[in-house]
């Protein structure tokens, strides 16, 4: 049974929702393993697995270590406030315009370029949904769309360092920039 700790907020006592903490931890970890997180934090894998299962909750020191390693605010990890979308909107978004190296790699490798800067299966569905309109506006054929989509997702993964929560928080405009970069790379590779 999960331990529910209590905290005082504004004079009221509230139970800490350990199940919600576990979900936020899993979200912040993305596809990262407990072993990888252990290496970054010094917290034993077995304890991290207990946090993930909701059978244990971290103390303040471990909560800070987890938040720091996962690059999320301690308050969000502990309580869910503010939401990850609020954090993504309030923080400096990745500058997708400076990822010219991605275009240069595509230009150098030309048709031999293989997508996959990060696993596309880990990309949030909302990223694809927000890119579709721009993708159809900027491409002419199904083959070009597929090529551009794969490269745009690679650019986004690179810019967000594979962090799914940050990818999900990107604005439509930022995603349109990634599509535009991928279209430019397509033209370079074909030209």
MODELLER restraints for C-alpha pairs under 7 A, 6 or more apart:
rsr = mdl.restraints
at = mdl.atoms
rsr.add(forms.Gaussian(group=physical.xy_distance, feature=features.Distance(at['CA:1:A'], at['CA:55:A']), mean=6.37, stdev=0.5))
rsr.add(forms.Gaussian(group=physical.xy_distance, feature=features.Distance(at['CA:2:A'], at['CA:18:A']), mean=6.95, stdev=0.5))
rsr.add(forms.Gaussian(group=physical.xy_distance, feature=features.Distance(at['CA:2:A'], at['CA:54:A']), mean=5.83, stdev=0.5))
rsr.add(forms.Gaussian(group=physical.xy_distance, feature=features.Distance(at['CA:2:A'], at['CA:55:A']), mean=4.63, stdev=0.5))
rsr.add(forms.Gaussian(group=physical.xy_distance, feature=features.Distance(at['CA:2:A'], at['CA:56:A']), mean=6.33, stdev=0.5))
rsr.add(forms.Gaussian(group=physical.xy_distance, feature=features.Distance(at['CA:3:A'], at['CA:55:A']), mean=6.96, stdev=0.5))
rsr.add(forms.Gaussian(group=physical.xy_distance, feature=features.Distance(at['CA:3:A'], at['CA:56:A']), mean=6.54, stdev=0.5))
rsr.add(forms.Gaussian(group=physical.xy_distance, feature=features.Distance(at['CA:4:A'], at['CA:15:A']), mean=5.88, stdev=0.5))
rsr.add(forms.Gaussian(group=physical.xy_distance, feature=features.Distance(at['CA:4:A'], at['CA:16:A']), mean=5.57, stdev=0.5))
rsr.add(forms.Gaussian(group=physical.xy_distance, feature=features.Distance(at['CA:4:A'], at['CA:17:A']), mean=6.54, stdev=0.5))
rsr.add(forms.Gaussian(group=physical.xy_distance, feature=features.Distance(at['CA:4:A'], at['CA:18:A']), mean=6.48, stdev=0.5))
rsr.add(forms.Gaussian(group=physical.xy_distance, feature=features.Distance(at['CA:5:A'], at['CA:15:A']), mean=5.63, stdev=0.5))
rsr.add(forms.Gaussian(group=physical.xy_distance, feature=features.Distance(at['CA:5:A'], at['CA:16:A']), mean=5.27, stdev=0.5))
rsr.add(forms.Gaussian(group=physical.xy_distance, feature=features.Distance(at['CA:6:A'], at['CA:13:A']), mean=6.34, stdev=0.5))
rsr.add(forms.Gaussian(group=physical.xy_distance, feature=features.Distance(at['CA:6:A'], at['CA:14:A']), mean=5.46, stdev=0.5))
rsr.add(forms.Gaussian(group=physical.xy_distance, feature=features.Distance(at['CA:6:A'], at['CA:15:A']), mean=4.33, stdev=0.5))
rsr.add(forms.Gaussian(group=physical.xy_distance, feature=features.Distance(at['CA:6:A'], at['CA:16:A']), mean=5.66, stdev=0.5))
rsr.add(forms.Gaussian(group=physical.xy_distance, feature=features.Distance(at['CA:7:A'], at['CA:13:A']), mean=5.56, stdev=0.5))
rsr.add(forms.Gaussian(group=physical.xy_distance, feature=features.Distance(at['CA:7:A'], at['CA:14:A']), mean=5.50, stdev=0.5))
rsr.add(forms.Gaussian(group=physical.xy_distance, feature=features.Distance(at['CA:7:A'], at['CA:15:A']), mean=6.45, stdev=0.5))
rsr.add(forms.Gaussian(group=physical.xy_distance, feature=features.Distance(at['CA:7:A'], at['CA:16:A']), mean=6.98, stdev=0.5))
rsr.add(forms.Gaussian(group=physical.xy_distance, feature=features.Distance(at['CA:8:A'], at['CA:14:A']), mean=6.29, stdev=0.5))
rsr.add(forms.Gaussian(group=physical.xy_distance, feature=features.Distance(at['CA:18:A'], at['CA:54:A']), mean=5.71, stdev=0.5))
rsr.add(forms.Gaussian(group=physical.xy_distance, feature=features.Distance(at['CA:18:A'], at['CA:57:A']), mean=6.69, stdev=0.5))
rsr.add(forms.Gaussian(group=physical.xy_distance, feature=features.Distance(at['CA:19:A'], at['CA:54:A']), mean=5.44, stdev=0.5))
rsr.add(forms.Gaussian(group=physical.xy_distance, feature=features.Distance(at['CA:21:A'], at['CA:77:A']), mean=6.56, stdev=0.5))
rsr.add(forms.Gaussian(group=physical.xy_distance, feature=features.Distance(at['CA:21:A'], at['CA:78:A']), mean=6.24, stdev=0.5))
rsr.add(forms.Gaussian(group=physical.xy_distance, feature=features.Distance(at['CA:22:A'], at['CA:51:A']), mean=5.96, stdev=0.5))
rsr.add(forms.Gaussian(group=physical.xy_distance, feature=features.Distance(at['CA:22:A'], at['CA:52:A']), mean=4.80, stdev=0.5))
rsr.add(forms.Gaussian(group=physical.xy_distance, feature=features.Distance(at['CA:22:A'], at['CA:53:A']), mean=6.60, stdev=0.5))
rsr.add(forms.Gaussian(group=physical.xy_distance, feature=features.Distance(at['CA:22:A'], at['CA:54:A']), mean=5.70, stdev=0.5))
rsr.add(forms.Gaussian(group=physical.xy_distance, feature=features.Distance(at['CA:24:A'], at['CA:77:A']), mean=6.07, stdev=0.5))
rsr.add(forms.Gaussian(group=physical.xy_distance, feature=features.Distance(at['CA:25:A'], at['CA:52:A']), mean=6.82, stdev=0.5))
rsr.add(forms.Gaussian(group=physical.xy_distance, feature=features.Distance(at['CA:25:A'], at['CA:77:A']), mean=6.64, stdev=0.5))
rsr.add(forms.Gaussian(group=physical.xy_distance, feature=features.Distance(at['CA:26:A'], at['CA:52:A']), mean=6.55, stdev=0.5))
rsr.add(forms.Gaussian(group=physical.xy_distance, feature=features.Distance(at['CA:28:A'], at['CA:70:A']), mean=6.18, stdev=0.5))
rsr.add(forms.Gaussian(group=physical.xy_distance, feature=features.Distance(at['CA:28:A'], at['CA:165:A']), mean=6.78, stdev=0.5))
rsr.add(forms.Gaussian(group=physical.xy_distance, feature=features.Distance(at['CA:29:A'], at['CA:70:A']), mean=6.52, stdev=0.5))
rsr.add(forms.Gaussian(group=physical.xy_distance, feature=features.Distance(at['CA:30:A'], at['CA:163:A']), mean=6.46, stdev=0.5))
rsr.add(forms.Gaussian(group=physical.xy_distance, feature=features.Distance(at['CA:30:A'], at['CA:164:A']), mean=6.09, stdev=0.5))
rsr.add(forms.Gaussian(group=physical.xy_distance, feature=features.Distance(at['CA:34:A'], at['CA:45:A']), mean=5.22, stdev=0.5))
rsr.add(forms.Gaussian(group=physical.xy_distance, feature=features.Distance(at['CA:34:A'], at['CA:48:A']), mean=6.16, stdev=0.5))
rsr.add(forms.Gaussian(group=physical.xy_distance, feature=features.Distance(at['CA:34:A'], at['CA:49:A']), mean=6.75, stdev=0.5))
rsr.add(forms.Gaussian(group=physical.xy_distance, feature=features.Distance(at['CA:35:A'], at['CA:45:A']), mean=5.65, stdev=0.5))
rsr.add(forms.Gaussian(group=physical.xy_distance, feature=features.Distance(at['CA:38:A'], at['CA:44:A']), mean=5.57, stdev=0.5))
rsr.add(forms.Gaussian(group=physical.xy_distance, feature=features.Distance(at['CA:38:A'], at['CA:45:A']), mean=5.62, stdev=0.5))
rsr.add(forms.Gaussian(group=physical.xy_distance, feature=features.Distance(at['CA:40:A'], at['CA:69:A']), mean=6.04, stdev=0.5))
rsr.add(forms.Gaussian(group=physical.xy_distance, feature=features.Distance(at['CA:41:A'], at['CA:65:A']), mean=5.73, stdev=0.5))
rsr.add(forms.Gaussian(group=physical.xy_distance, feature=features.Distance(at['CA:41:A'], at['CA:66:A']), mean=6.43, stdev=0.5))
rsr.add(forms.Gaussian(group=physical.xy_distance, feature=features.Distance(at['CA:41:A'], at['CA:69:A']), mean=6.39, stdev=0.5))
rsr.add(forms.Gaussian(group=physical.xy_distance, feature=features.Distance(at['CA:50:A'], at['CA:56:A']), mean=5.34, stdev=0.5))
rsr.add(forms.Gaussian(group=physical.xy_distance, feature=features.Distance(at['CA:51:A'], at['CA:57:A']), mean=5.70, stdev=0.5))
rsr.add(forms.Gaussian(group=physical.xy_distance, feature=features.Distance(at['CA:63:A'], at['CA:74:A']), mean=6.83, stdev=0.5))
rsr.add(forms.Gaussian(group=physical.xy_distance, feature=features.Distance(at['CA:64:A'], at['CA:74:A']), mean=5.97, stdev=0.5))
rsr.add(forms.Gaussian(group=physical.xy_distance, feature=features.Distance(at['CA:67:A'], at['CA:73:A']), mean=5.98, stdev=0.5))
rsr.add(forms.Gaussian(group=physical.xy_distance, feature=features.Distance(at['CA:67:A'], at['CA:74:A']), mean=5.23, stdev=0.5))
rsr.add(forms.Gaussian(group=physical.xy_distance, feature=features.Distance(at['CA:67:A'], at['CA:77:A']), mean=6.58, stdev=0.5))
rsr.add(forms.Gaussian(group=physical.xy_distance, feature=features.Distance(at['CA:75:A'], at['CA:81:A']), mean=6.20, stdev=0.5))
rsr.add(forms.Gaussian(group=physical.xy_distance, feature=features.Distance(at['CA:76:A'], at['CA:82:A']), mean=5.79, stdev=0.5))
rsr.add(forms.Gaussian(group=physical.xy_distance, feature=features.Distance(at['CA:76:A'], at['CA:83:A']), mean=6.77, stdev=0.5))
rsr.add(forms.Gaussian(group=physical.xy_distance, feature=features.Distance(at['CA:84:A'], at['CA:165:A']), mean=6.67, stdev=0.5))
rsr.add(forms.Gaussian(group=physical.xy_distance, feature=features.Distance(at['CA:85:A'], at['CA:169:A']), mean=5.09, stdev=0.5))
rsr.add(forms.Gaussian(group=physical.xy_distance, feature=features.Distance(at['CA:88:A'], at['CA:166:A']), mean=5.96, stdev=0.5))
rsr.add(forms.Gaussian(group=physical.xy_distance, feature=features.Distance(at['CA:88:A'], at['CA:169:A']), mean=5.22, stdev=0.5))
rsr.add(forms.Gaussian(group=physical.xy_distance, feature=features.Distance(at['CA:89:A'], at['CA:169:A']), mean=6.71, stdev=0.5))
rsr.add(forms.Gaussian(group=physical.xy_distance, feature=features.Distance(at['CA:94:A'], at['CA:159:A']), mean=5.76, stdev=0.5))
rsr.add(forms.Gaussian(group=physical.xy_distance, feature=features.Distance(at['CA:94:A'], at['CA:160:A']), mean=6.56, stdev=0.5))
rsr.add(forms.Gaussian(group=physical.xy_distance, feature=features.Distance(at['CA:96:A'], at['CA:159:A']), mean=6.32, stdev=0.5))
rsr.add(forms.Gaussian(group=physical.xy_distance, feature=features.Distance(at['CA:96:A'], at['CA:174:A']), mean=6.98, stdev=0.5))
rsr.add(forms.Gaussian(group=physical.xy_distance, feature=features.Distance(at['CA:96:A'], at['CA:177:A']), mean=6.61, stdev=0.5))
rsr.add(forms.Gaussian(group=physical.xy_distance, feature=features.Distance(at['CA:96:A'], at['CA:178:A']), mean=6.27, stdev=0.5))
rsr.add(forms.Gaussian(group=physical.xy_distance, feature=features.Distance(at['CA:102:A'], at['CA:155:A']), mean=6.70, stdev=0.5))
rsr.add(forms.Gaussian(group=physical.xy_distance, feature=features.Distance(at['CA:103:A'], at['CA:185:A']), mean=5.00, stdev=0.5))
rsr.add(forms.Gaussian(group=physical.xy_distance, feature=features.Distance(at['CA:106:A'], at['CA:113:A']), mean=5.90, stdev=0.5))
rsr.add(forms.Gaussian(group=physical.xy_distance, feature=features.Distance(at['CA:106:A'], at['CA:185:A']), mean=6.23, stdev=0.5))
rsr.add(forms.Gaussian(group=physical.xy_distance, feature=features.Distance(at['CA:106:A'], at['CA:189:A']), mean=6.59, stdev=0.5))
rsr.add(forms.Gaussian(group=physical.xy_distance, feature=features.Distance(at['CA:107:A'], at['CA:185:A']), mean=6.52, stdev=0.5))
rsr.add(forms.Gaussian(group=physical.xy_distance, feature=features.Distance(at['CA:107:A'], at['CA:188:A']), mean=5.78, stdev=0.5))
rsr.add(forms.Gaussian(group=physical.xy_distance, feature=features.Distance(at['CA:107:A'], at['CA:189:A']), mean=5.02, stdev=0.5))
rsr.add(forms.Gaussian(group=physical.xy_distance, feature=features.Distance(at['CA:110:A'], at['CA:189:A']), mean=4.73, stdev=0.5))
rsr.add(forms.Gaussian(group=physical.xy_distance, feature=features.Distance(at['CA:111:A'], at['CA:189:A']), mean=6.66, stdev=0.5))
rsr.add(forms.Gaussian(group=physical.xy_distance, feature=features.Distance(at['CA:115:A'], at['CA:150:A']), mean=5.98, stdev=0.5))
rsr.add(forms.Gaussian(group=physical.xy_distance, feature=features.Distance(at['CA:115:A'], at['CA:151:A']), mean=6.23, stdev=0.5))
rsr.add(forms.Gaussian(group=physical.xy_distance, feature=features.Distance(at['CA:115:A'], at['CA:154:A']), mean=6.74, stdev=0.5))
rsr.add(forms.Gaussian(group=physical.xy_distance, feature=features.Distance(at['CA:116:A'], at['CA:154:A']), mean=6.19, stdev=0.5))
rsr.add(forms.Gaussian(group=physical.xy_distance, feature=features.Distance(at['CA:117:A'], at['CA:154:A']), mean=5.09, stdev=0.5))
rsr.add(forms.Gaussian(group=physical.xy_distance, feature=features.Distance(at['CA:117:A'], at['CA:157:A']), mean=6.82, stdev=0.5))
rsr.add(forms.Gaussian(group=physical.xy_distance, feature=features.Distance(at['CA:117:A'], at['CA:158:A']), mean=6.63, stdev=0.5))
rsr.add(forms.Gaussian(group=physical.xy_distance, feature=features.Distance(at['CA:118:A'], at['CA:154:A']), mean=6.40, stdev=0.5))
rsr.add(forms.Gaussian(group=physical.xy_distance, feature=features.Distance(at['CA:118:A'], at['CA:157:A']), mean=5.95, stdev=0.5))
rsr.add(forms.Gaussian(group=physical.xy_distance, feature=features.Distance(at['CA:118:A'], at['CA:162:A']), mean=6.38, stdev=0.5))
rsr.add(forms.Gaussian(group=physical.xy_distance, feature=features.Distance(at['CA:122:A'], at['CA:164:A']), mean=7.00, stdev=0.5))
rsr.add(forms.Gaussian(group=physical.xy_distance, feature=features.Distance(at['CA:123:A'], at['CA:164:A']), mean=6.26, stdev=0.5))
rsr.add(forms.Gaussian(group=physical.xy_distance, feature=features.Distance(at['CA:124:A'], at['CA:164:A']), mean=6.41, stdev=0.5))
rsr.add(forms.Gaussian(group=physical.xy_distance, feature=features.Distance(at['CA:124:A'], at['CA:168:A']), mean=5.98, stdev=0.5))
rsr.add(forms.Gaussian(group=physical.xy_distance, feature=features.Distance(at['CA:126:A'], at['CA:168:A']), mean=6.31, stdev=0.5))
rsr.add(forms.Gaussian(group=physical.xy_distance, feature=features.Distance(at['CA:127:A'], at['CA:167:A']), mean=6.90, stdev=0.5))
rsr.add(forms.Gaussian(group=physical.xy_distance, feature=features.Distance(at['CA:127:A'], at['CA:168:A']), mean=6.07, stdev=0.5))
rsr.add(forms.Gaussian(group=physical.xy_distance, feature=features.Distance(at['CA:130:A'], at['CA:172:A']), mean=5.62, stdev=0.5))
rsr.add(forms.Gaussian(group=physical.xy_distance, feature=features.Distance(at['CA:131:A'], at['CA:172:A']), mean=6.98, stdev=0.5))
rsr.add(forms.Gaussian(group=physical.xy_distance, feature=features.Distance(at['CA:131:A'], at['CA:175:A']), mean=5.94, stdev=0.5))
rsr.add(forms.Gaussian(group=physical.xy_distance, feature=features.Distance(at['CA:131:A'], at['CA:176:A']), mean=6.26, stdev=0.5))
rsr.add(forms.Gaussian(group=physical.xy_distance, feature=features.Distance(at['CA:134:A'], at['CA:176:A']), mean=5.90, stdev=0.5))
rsr.add(forms.Gaussian(group=physical.xy_distance, feature=features.Distance(at['CA:135:A'], at['CA:145:A']), mean=6.60, stdev=0.5))
rsr.add(forms.Gaussian(group=physical.xy_distance, feature=features.Distance(at['CA:135:A'], at['CA:179:A']), mean=6.41, stdev=0.5))
rsr.add(forms.Gaussian(group=physical.xy_distance, feature=features.Distance(at['CA:139:A'], at['CA:145:A']), mean=5.81, stdev=0.5))
rsr.add(forms.Gaussian(group=physical.xy_distance, feature=features.Distance(at['CA:148:A'], at['CA:179:A']), mean=6.79, stdev=0.5))
rsr.add(forms.Gaussian(group=physical.xy_distance, feature=features.Distance(at['CA:148:A'], at['CA:182:A']), mean=5.20, stdev=0.5))
rsr.add(forms.Gaussian(group=physical.xy_distance, feature=features.Distance(at['CA:148:A'], at['CA:183:A']), mean=5.85, stdev=0.5))
rsr.add(forms.Gaussian(group=physical.xy_distance, feature=features.Distance(at['CA:148:A'], at['CA:186:A']), mean=6.72, stdev=0.5))
rsr.add(forms.Gaussian(group=physical.xy_distance, feature=features.Distance(at['CA:151:A'], at['CA:182:A']), mean=5.52, stdev=0.5))
rsr.add(forms.Gaussian(group=physical.xy_distance, feature=features.Distance(at['CA:152:A'], at['CA:178:A']), mean=5.14, stdev=0.5))
rsr.add(forms.Gaussian(group=physical.xy_distance, feature=features.Distance(at['CA:152:A'], at['CA:179:A']), mean=5.13, stdev=0.5))
rsr.add(forms.Gaussian(group=physical.xy_distance, feature=features.Distance(at['CA:152:A'], at['CA:182:A']), mean=5.23, stdev=0.5))
rsr.add(forms.Gaussian(group=physical.xy_distance, feature=features.Distance(at['CA:155:A'], at['CA:178:A']), mean=6.31, stdev=0.5))
rsr.add(forms.Gaussian(group=physical.xy_distance, feature=features.Distance(at['CA:156:A'], at['CA:167:A']), mean=6.97, stdev=0.5))
rsr.add(forms.Gaussian(group=physical.xy_distance, feature=features.Distance(at['CA:156:A'], at['CA:178:A']), mean=6.57, stdev=0.5))
rsr.add(forms.Gaussian(group=physical.xy_distance, feature=features.Distance(at['CA:160:A'], at['CA:166:A']), mean=6.19, stdev=0.5))
rsr.add(forms.Gaussian(group=physical.xy_distance, feature=features.Distance(at['CA:160:A'], at['CA:167:A']), mean=6.14, stdev=0.5))
